Amino acid sequence: MTGHSHELPSEQSLEHRLNAVRRDLARAEKEEPHRVSALTAEVKKLEAELKIGR
């Protein structure tokens, strides 16, 4: 990256973030139900970003 804040994250970093959010979501479903809707929305957003990039 050249330091521009408007650049899109790489596909690899998006996949890494998506996996981390999915782990957080699985944990939240058991321990923090108040976070489930926000994490679900983030998963959908990341999946859409990955689909656009392909």
PDB file as gemmi writes it, atoms N, CA and C in Angstrom:
CRYST1    1.000    1.000    1.000  90.00  90.00  90.00 P 1                      
ATOM      1  N   MET A   1       0.837  -1.196   0.000  1.00  0.00           N  
ATOM      2  CA  MET A   1       0.000   0.000   0.000  1.00  0.00           C  
ATOM      3  C   MET A   1       0.869   1.241   0.000  1.00  0.00           C  
ATOM      4  N   THR A   2       0.328   2.267  -0.540  1.00  0.00           N  
ATOM      5  CA  THR A   2       1.101   3.494  -0.645  1.00  0.00           C  
ATOM      6  C   THR A   2       0.755   4.503   0.432  1.00  0.00           C  
ATOM      7  N   GLY A   3      -0.068   4.108   1.392  1.00  0.00           N  
ATOM      8  CA  GLY A   3      -0.394   5.001   2.485  1.00  0.00           C  
ATOM      9  C   GLY A   3      -1.674   5.787   2.282  1.00  0.00           C  
ATOM     10  N   HIS A   4      -2.368   5.569   1.168  1.00  0.00           N  
ATOM     11  CA  HIS A   4      -3.634   6.260   0.949  1.00  0.00           C  
ATOM     12  C   HIS A   4      -4.720   5.547   1.729  1.00  0.00           C  
ATOM     13  N   SER A   5      -5.494   6.296   2.486  1.00  0.00           N  
ATOM     14  CA  SER A   5      -6.505   5.681   3.333  1.00  0.00           C  
ATOM     15  C   SER A   5      -7.694   5.154   2.546  1.00  0.00           C  
ATOM     16  N   HIS A   6      -7.847   5.562   1.287  1.00  0.00           N  
ATOM     17  CA  HIS A   6      -8.991   5.115   0.512  1.00  0.00           C  
ATOM     18  C   HIS A   6      -8.753   3.799  -0.222  1.00  0.00           C  
ATOM     19  N   GLU A   7      -7.570   3.229  -0.094  1.00  0.00           N  
ATOM     20  CA  GLU A   7      -7.290   1.963  -0.765  1.00  0.00           C  
ATOM     21  C   GLU A   7      -8.059   0.828  -0.105  1.00  0.00           C  
ATOM     22  N   LEU A   8      -8.478  -0.128  -0.925  1.00  0.00           N  
ATOM     23  CA  LEU A   8      -9.190  -1.275  -0.402  1.00  0.00           C  
ATOM     24  C   LEU A   8      -8.208  -2.265   0.207  1.00  0.00           C  
ATOM     25  N   PRO A   9      -8.619  -2.941   1.285  1.00  0.00           N  
ATOM     26  CA  PRO A   9      -7.742  -3.959   1.869  1.00  0.00           C  
ATOM     27  C   PRO A   9      -7.570  -5.118   0.882  1.00  0.00           C  
ATOM     28  N   SER A  10      -6.473  -5.816   1.016  1.00  0.00           N  
ATOM     29  CA  SER A  10      -6.232  -6.955   0.129  1.00  0.00           C  
ATOM     30  C   SER A  10      -7.228  -8.072   0.430  1.00  0.00           C  
ATOM     31  N   GLU A  11      -7.407  -8.941  -0.553  1.00  0.00           N  
ATOM     32  CA  GLU A  11      -8.314 -10.076  -0.376  1.00  0.00           C  
ATOM     33  C   GLU A  11      -7.863 -10.938   0.807  1.00  0.00           C  
ATOM     34  N   GLN A  12      -6.558 -11.111   0.939  1.00  0.00           N  
ATOM     35  CA  GLN A  12      -6.032 -11.921   2.035  1.00  0.00           C  
ATOM     36  C   GLN A  12      -6.368 -11.298   3.394  1.00  0.00           C  
ATOM     37  N   SER A  13      -6.227  -9.987   3.518  1.00  0.00           N  
ATOM     38  CA  SER A  13      -6.535  -9.356   4.800  1.00  0.00           C  
ATOM     39  C   SER A  13      -8.038  -9.371   5.075  1.00  0.00           C  
ATOM     40  N   LEU A  14      -8.852  -9.268   4.026  1.00  0.00           N  
ATOM     41  CA  LEU A  14     -10.301  -9.373   4.212  1.00  0.00           C  
ATOM     42  C   LEU A  14     -10.679 -10.765   4.697  1.00  0.00           C  
ATOM     43  N   GLU A  15     -10.068 -11.795   4.102  1.00  0.00           N  
ATOM     44  CA  GLU A  15     -10.356 -13.165   4.526  1.00  0.00           C  
ATOM     45  C   GLU A  15      -9.921 -13.390   5.971  1.00  0.00           C  
ATOM     46  N   HIS A  16      -8.780 -12.844   6.334  1.00  0.00           N  
ATOM     47  CA  HIS A  16      -8.293 -12.969   7.710  1.00  0.00           C  
ATOM     48  C   HIS A  16      -9.275 -12.303   8.673  1.00  0.00           C  
ATOM     49  N   ARG A  17      -9.713 -11.099   8.334  1.00  0.00           N  
ATOM     50  CA  ARG A  17     -10.672 -10.375   9.180  1.00  0.00           C  
ATOM     51  C   ARG A  17     -11.996 -11.125   9.264  1.00  0.00           C  
ATOM     52  N   LEU A  18     -12.457 -11.662   8.124  1.00  0.00           N  
ATOM     53  CA  LEU A  18     -13.711 -12.413   8.110  1.00  0.00           C  
ATOM     54  C   LEU A  18     -13.621 -13.627   9.030  1.00  0.00           C  
ATOM     55  N   ASN A  19     -12.523 -14.347   8.977  1.00  0.00           N  
ATOM     56  CA  ASN A  19     -12.358 -15.513   9.863  1.00  0.00           C  
ATOM     57  C   ASN A  19     -12.360 -15.097  11.326  1.00  0.00           C  
ATOM     58  N   ALA A  20     -11.716 -13.985  11.637  1.00  0.00           N  
ATOM     59  CA  ALA A  20     -11.683 -13.505  13.019  1.00  0.00           C  
ATOM     60  C   ALA A  20     -13.081 -13.104  13.485  1.00  0.00           C  
ATOM     61  N   VAL A  21     -13.826 -12.436  12.623  1.00  0.00           N  
ATOM     62  CA  VAL A  21     -15.188 -12.014  12.997  1.00  0.00           C  
ATOM     63  C   VAL A  21     -16.091 -13.233  13.159  1.00  0.00           C  
ATOM     64  N   ARG A  22     -15.918 -14.234  12.310  1.00  0.00           N  
ATOM     65  CA  ARG A  22     -16.716 -15.463  12.451  1.00  0.00           C  
ATOM     66  C   ARG A  22     -16.424 -16.149  13.782  1.00  0.00           C  
ATOM     67  N   ARG A  23     -15.154 -16.162  14.199  1.00  0.00           N  
ATOM     68  CA  ARG A  23     -14.812 -16.743  15.514  1.00  0.00           C  
ATOM     69  C   ARG A  23     -15.470 -15.930  16.637  1.00  0.00           C  
ATOM     70  N   ASP A  24     -15.389 -14.602  16.518  1.00  0.00           N  
ATOM     71  CA  ASP A  24     -16.029 -13.742  17.523  1.00  0.00           C  
ATOM     72  C   ASP A  24     -17.534 -13.983  17.566  1.00  0.00           C  
ATOM     73  N   LEU A  25     -18.140 -14.157  16.397  1.00  0.00           N  
ATOM     74  CA  LEU A  25     -19.582 -14.399  16.321  1.00  0.00           C  
ATOM     75  C   LEU A  25     -19.943 -15.711  17.011  1.00  0.00           C  
ATOM     76  N   ALA A  26     -19.177 -16.758  16.762  1.00  0.00           N  
ATOM     77  CA  ALA A  26     -19.455 -18.047  17.398  1.00  0.00           C  
ATOM     78  C   ALA A  26     -19.363 -17.925  18.923  1.00  0.00           C  
ATOM     79  N   ARG A  27     -18.375 -17.195  19.389  1.00  0.00           N  
ATOM     80  CA  ARG A  27     -18.216 -16.974  20.824  1.00  0.00           C  
ATOM     81  C   ARG A  27     -19.371 -16.126  21.365  1.00  0.00           C  
ATOM     82  N   ALA A  28     -19.736 -15.100  20.635  1.00  0.00           N  
ATOM     83  CA  ALA A  28     -20.798 -14.196  21.078  1.00  0.00           C  
ATOM     84  C   ALA A  28     -22.144 -14.907  21.170  1.00  0.00           C  
ATOM     85  N   GLU A  29     -22.377 -15.861  20.264  1.00  0.00           N  
ATOM     86  CA  GLU A  29     -23.644 -16.594  20.303  1.00  0.00           C  
ATOM     87  C   GLU A  29     -23.811 -17.332  21.625  1.00  0.00           C  
ATOM     88  N   LYS A  30     -22.714 -17.723  22.245  1.00  0.00           N  
ATOM     89  CA  LYS A  30     -22.757 -18.445  23.514  1.00  0.00           C  
ATOM     90  C   LYS A  30     -22.652 -17.515  24.720  1.00  0.00           C  
ATOM     91  N   GLU A  31     -21.816 -16.482  24.602  1.00  0.00           N  
ATOM     92  CA  GLU A  31     -21.454 -15.691  25.784  1.00  0.00           C  
ATOM     93  C   GLU A  31     -21.914 -14.238  25.756  1.00  0.00           C  
ATOM     94  N   GLU A  32     -22.100 -13.668  24.571  1.00  0.00           N  
ATOM     95  CA  GLU A  32     -22.430 -12.248  24.474  1.00  0.00           C  
ATOM     96  C   GLU A  32     -23.501 -12.013  23.411  1.00  0.00           C  
ATOM     97  N   PRO A  33     -24.731 -12.461  23.674  1.00  0.00           N  
ATOM     98  CA  PRO A  33     -25.782 -12.368  22.650  1.00  0.00           C  
ATOM     99  C   PRO A  33     -26.068 -10.935  22.181  1.00  0.00           C  
ATOM    100  N   HIS A  34     -25.724  -9.956  22.974  1.00  0.00           N  
ATOM    101  CA  HIS A  34     -25.963  -8.566  22.564  1.00  0.00           C  
ATOM    102  C   HIS A  34     -25.059  -8.134  21.412  1.00  0.00           C  
ATOM    103  N   ARG A  35     -23.995  -8.879  21.126  1.00  0.00           N  
ATOM    104  CA  ARG A  35     -23.061  -8.544  20.039  1.00  0.00           C  
ATOM    105  C   ARG A  35     -23.377  -9.270  18.732  1.00  0.00           C  
ATOM    106  N   VAL A  36     -24.288 -10.236  18.767  1.00  0.00           N  
ATOM    107  CA  VAL A  36     -24.534 -11.098  17.607  1.00  0.00           C  
ATOM    108  C   VAL A  36     -24.968 -10.309  16.379  1.00  0.00           C  
ATOM    109  N   SER A  37     -25.908  -9.385  16.519  1.00  0.00           N  
ATOM    110  CA  SER A  37     -26.408  -8.680  15.332  1.00  0.00           C  
ATOM    111  C   SER A  37     -25.321  -7.829  14.683  1.00  0.00           C  
ATOM    112  N   ALA A  38     -24.502  -7.168  15.473  1.00  0.00           N  
ATOM    113  CA  ALA A  38     -23.424  -6.341  14.912  1.00  0.00           C  
ATOM    114  C   ALA A  38     -22.379  -7.211  14.214  1.00  0.00           C  
ATOM    115  N   LEU A  39     -22.040  -8.331  14.821  1.00  0.00           N  
ATOM    116  CA  LEU A  39     -21.054  -9.224  14.208  1.00  0.00           C  
ATOM    117  C   LEU A  39     -21.598  -9.880  12.949  1.00  0.00           C  
ATOM    118  N   THR A  40     -22.876 -10.240  12.960  1.00  0.00           N  
ATOM    119  CA  THR A  40     -23.501 -10.817  11.767  1.00  0.00           C  
ATOM    120  C   THR A  40     -23.464  -9.811  10.621  1.00  0.00           C  
ATOM    121  N   ALA A  41     -23.754  -8.558  10.924  1.00  0.00           N  
ATOM    122  CA  ALA A  41     -23.706  -7.509   9.902  1.00  0.00           C  
ATOM    123  C   ALA A  41     -22.293  -7.339   9.357  1.00  0.00           C  
ATOM    124  N   GLU A  42     -21.300  -7.427  10.231  1.00  0.00           N  
ATOM    125  CA  GLU A  42     -19.915  -7.291   9.778  1.00  0.00           C  
ATOM    126  C   GLU A  42     -19.507  -8.461   8.891  1.00  0.00           C  
ATOM    127  N   VAL A  43     -19.953  -9.674   9.235  1.00  0.00           N  
ATOM    128  CA  VAL A  43     -19.664 -10.840   8.399  1.00  0.00           C  
ATOM    129  C   VAL A  43     -20.246 -10.628   7.003  1.00  0.00           C  
ATOM    130  N   LYS A  44     -21.487 -10.180   6.925  1.00  0.00           N  
ATOM    131  CA  LYS A  44     -22.131  -9.955   5.631  1.00  0.00           C  
ATOM    132  C   LYS A  44     -21.392  -8.888   4.832  1.00  0.00           C  
ATOM    133  N   LYS A  45     -20.955  -7.837   5.488  1.00  0.00           N  
ATOM    134  CA  LYS A  45     -20.225  -6.760   4.819  1.00  0.00           C  
ATOM    135  C   LYS A  45     -18.913  -7.289   4.246  1.00  0.00           C  
ATOM    136  N   LEU A  46     -18.168  -8.036   5.054  1.00  0.00           N  
ATOM    137  CA  LEU A  46     -16.896  -8.584   4.600  1.00  0.00           C  
ATOM    138  C   LEU A  46     -17.081  -9.576   3.462  1.00  0.00           C  
ATOM    139  N   GLU A  47     -18.119 -10.414   3.561  1.00  0.00           N  
ATOM    140  CA  GLU A  47     -18.388 -11.362   2.480  1.00  0.00           C  
ATOM    141  C   GLU A  47     -18.710 -10.619   1.183  1.00  0.00           C  
ATOM    142  N   ALA A  48     -19.453  -9.534   1.275  1.00  0.00           N  
ATOM    143  CA  ALA A  48     -19.780  -8.748   0.088  1.00  0.00           C  
ATOM    144  C   ALA A  48     -18.522  -8.112  -0.499  1.00  0.00           C  
ATOM    145  N   GLU A  49     -17.648  -7.596   0.350  1.00  0.00           N  
ATOM    146  CA  GLU A  49     -16.399  -6.993  -0.130  1.00  0.00           C  
ATOM    147  C   GLU A  49     -15.532  -8.028  -0.837  1.00  0.00           C  
ATOM    148  N   LEU A  50     -15.488  -9.240  -0.292  1.00  0.00           N  
ATOM    149  CA  LEU A  50     -14.709 -10.300  -0.935  1.00  0.00           C  
ATOM    150  C   LEU A  50     -15.318 -10.691  -2.274  1.00  0.00           C  
ATOM    151  N   LYS A  51     -16.637 -10.740  -2.343  1.00  0.00           N  
ATOM    152  CA  LYS A  51     -17.308 -11.113  -3.588  1.00  0.00           C  
ATOM    153  C   LYS A  51     -17.046 -10.067  -4.670  1.00  0.00           C  
ATOM    154  N   ILE A  52     -17.048  -8.803  -4.304  1.00  0.00           N  
ATOM    155  CA  ILE A  52     -16.781  -7.711  -5.253  1.00  0.00           C  
ATOM    156  C   ILE A  52     -15.356  -7.802  -5.783  1.00  0.00           C  
ATOM    157  N   GLY A  53     -14.425  -8.155  -4.905  1.00  0.00           N  
ATOM    158  CA  GLY A  53     -13.028  -8.209  -5.292  1.00  0.00           C  
ATOM    159  C   GLY A  53     -12.662  -9.382  -6.178  1.00  0.00           C  
ATOM    160  N   ARG A  54     -13.550 -10.333  -6.315  1.00  0.00           N  
ATOM    161  CA  ARG A  54     -13.235 -11.539  -7.114  1.00  0.00           C  
ATOM    162  C   ARG A  54     -13.720 -11.444  -8.512  1.00  0.00           C  
TER     163      ARG A  54                                                      
END                                                                             
